[in-house]
Amino acid sequence: MIKKSHLSILLLFFLFGCGKHPIESKLSENGNFWYIFHENNDKNVYENINYGYVFINNGNLDYRNYDFSTNKTNSFRMNDVKQIMKWKLINSKEIQIEHKIYSIKRFDKDTLILTYQNSNKNRILINLKNKNPRELIRFKL
């Protein structure tokens, strides 16, 4: 027979152990659109590529482009390439997006700075939600 104290500890473990990591929760919040910025040849200067991600909490991923004329995002698919539209947080320092594994350099409420493991260049994701990204065409860290 299980003691009440053991049962309480077991219940707490399941309640807190099964929750999502804060990075997972923030990435997959409803209405988030994570706009992609790549490091260009100038050190610490980043430019948008007019695309971003919507991270869905079931591990699916929607790759979207930003249409400035309508101020909306649209799903983007390449017909000639099979895309892997999945993501997962491997641990607090690594994330897999599509088929690439990135190191997480920094994460705060609306900014995720990643480094692709086969390159030393950064990729920055900024959560724009429904804001127009025109002012963020280029910026410097």
N, C-alpha and C positions, 0 to 999 in steps of 0.2 A: 504494500500500500504506500502511496506517495504522500509525504507530509505536505501540509498546507504551505509551509515556507518554500519547499522545493517547487511546488506547483506555481507559486507566485513568481519565483525567479524564472522558471521556464516560460511562463506567460509573458513576462517582461522581455525576455530574450527574443521571443517570436515577434512581439510588437515592434521592438526597436531594431531588431536584426534584419527584418524583411523590408524595411523602409528604403527609399531611394537615397543615394548620395546627393548632397546639395547641388553638385554640378549637374547631375542628371535631371533633378527637379527643375532647376533654373533653365536649362537648355530646352526642356520640353514643355515649359509653361505655355498655356494657350495664348495665341496671338503673337508669339515671338517670331521674328524674322531676323536671322543672323547674317548680316551683310558681310561679304568676303573682301578682304584687302590683302594684296600681295606686296611684299617688299620689292621695290624696284632696284635699279643699280645704284642709286644714291643711298648711302647708308642711313637707315632709320626713316626713310620716306616711303610711305605706303599709298597705293592707289587701288581704287575699287575696280572690280572686274564686272560690275553690274549684275552680279549674281549673289545668291545667298542660300542658306539652308533653313528649312523648318524641320526641327527635330521632333519627331512624334514619340510619345512615351512608350510605345510598344516596340521601339527599336527601328521603326521605319524612318525614312528620310525623304523629304521633298526638296528637290533642287529647283530653285525659282529664280527667274530674272525680274528685274525691276523695270517697269514700263513708266518712263517719266511723263509720257503724254496723258496717261490715265491715272497716274499716281497710285498704281496697284502692282502687285506681284502676280506672276503667272508661272505655272509649272513648266519646266523646260526638260525636254527629252531629246536625246540624240537617237536618230533612227538607225544609224550605221554602227553604233557601239552599244553593247549590252552593259547597261549601268547597274551597279550594285547599290541599290537605294536603302542601305542599312547603316546603322551606327550603334556603337556601344561604348560605354565607359569601361575600360579595362581595369583601371584603378585610379586613384586620385591624381596620378601623374601621367596617365596615357589614355588616349581616346582613339577609337577606330572610326573613321568616317569614310564611307564607301569601302575601298580596298586598301586604304592607306592608314598607317598607324602614326599618330602625332604625339609628341611630348607636350604636356601642358606646362607652359612657362609661367603663366599668370592667369588667374581667373578672378574677376570681381563682378559686381552686379550686372553689368552690361557689356563687358569686354572679356574676350577669351583670346589669349595669345598662345599660338601653337607653333611648334617647329616640326616639320616633316623629318622623320628619322633618317632619311637618305640625303638630307640637304641641311645646310645651316641657315637657310632663309626662313624668316618668320611668315606666318599667315595669321592675320588678325580677323576675328569675327566680332562684329559689333551688333548688339541687339537694337534694331531700329523700331521694332514693333510696327506701327503704321506711319512712322515719320518719313518724310521725303528725304532721301539721302543726298540730294544735290550738293549740299554744303560739305559733304564728306567725300568729294571726288578725290582729294589728295590731302594727306596730313602727315605731320612729322611727330614722332614720339619724343 
